[in-house]
């Protein structure tokens, strides 16, 4: 069976912001993964990489959409938290 894969990379201004985002979404690994798609998350300095492997393109597209949403929420939450600390 052919598998399909992609890697999404998100770069941040500070390694601490990348760490917050990576730790926030890493909790979803295993909760979202199923027999059709699996995901790994890695962080190196200011870059968060989300690697998705899927059994078919439909599962890949669904996983990509899910991870973009999760990263977006984590980024918004980190930004709100940073703004609150600055006040």
C-alpha positions as CSV (number, residue, x, y, z in Angstrom):
1,X,0.0,0.0,0.0
2,X,1.3,3.5,-0.9
3,X,1.5,6.0,1.9
4,X,1.3,9.7,1.5
5,X,3.2,12.1,3.7
6,X,3.9,15.8,4.3
7,X,5.8,17.9,6.8
8,X,4.5,21.2,8.0
9,X,7.1,23.6,9.4
10,X,6.3,26.6,11.6
11,X,9.0,29.1,12.4
12,X,8.7,31.5,15.4
13,X,10.6,34.6,16.5
14,X,11.7,32.9,19.7
15,X,12.6,29.3,20.7
16,X,10.4,29.8,23.8
17,X,7.3,30.4,21.6
18,X,8.1,27.4,19.5
19,X,8.4,25.3,22.6
20,X,5.0,26.5,23.9
21,X,3.3,25.7,20.6
22,X,5.0,22.3,20.3
23,X,4.2,21.2,23.8
24,X,0.6,22.4,23.4
25,X,-0.2,20.4,20.3
26,X,2.0,17.4,21.2
27,X,-0.7,16.4,23.6
28,X,-2.9,15.6,20.7
29,X,-0.6,12.9,19.3
30,X,-2.3,9.6,19.9
31,X,-5.7,11.2,20.5
32,X,-6.1,12.1,16.8
33,X,-3.9,9.4,15.2
34,X,-5.8,6.4,13.9
35,X,-5.2,3.5,11.5
36,X,-5.3,5.9,8.5
37,X,-2.9,8.6,9.7
38,X,-0.1,9.1,12.2
39,X,1.7,12.3,13.2
40,X,5.0,13.2,14.8
41,X,6.1,16.6,16.2
42,X,9.6,17.8,16.6
43,X,11.1,21.1,17.6
44,X,14.5,22.4,16.9
45,X,15.2,25.9,18.2
46,X,12.5,28.2,16.7
47,X,11.0,25.7,14.3
48,X,8.2,23.2,15.0
49,X,7.9,20.4,12.4
50,X,4.7,18.3,12.1
51,X,5.2,15.2,10.0
52,X,2.1,13.4,8.9
53,X,1.9,10.0,7.2
54,X,-1.4,8.8,5.8
55,X,-2.8,5.8,4.1
56,X,-4.6,7.9,1.4
57,X,-4.8,11.5,0.3
58,X,-8.2,12.0,1.9
59,X,-6.8,11.1,5.3
60,X,-3.7,13.2,4.6
61,X,-5.9,16.3,3.8
62,X,-8.0,15.8,6.9
63,X,-4.9,15.4,9.1
64,X,-3.3,18.5,7.6
65,X,-6.4,20.6,8.2
66,X,-6.7,19.3,11.8
67,X,-3.0,20.1,12.5
68,X,-3.2,23.6,11.0
69,X,-6.2,24.3,13.2
70,X,-4.5,23.0,16.3
71,X,-1.3,25.0,15.6
72,X,-3.4,28.1,15.0
73,X,-5.2,27.7,18.3
74,X,-1.9,27.1,20.1
75,X,-0.3,30.2,18.5
76,X,-3.3,32.4,19.5
77,X,-3.2,31.1,23.1
78,X,0.6,31.7,23.3
79,X,0.2,35.2,21.9
80,X,-2.6,36.0,24.5
81,X,-0.4,34.6,27.3
82,X,2.6,36.7,26.2
83,X,0.4,39.8,26.0
84,X,-0.9,39.2,29.5
85,X,2.6,38.8,30.9
86,X,3.7,42.1,29.2
87,X,0.8,44.1,30.9
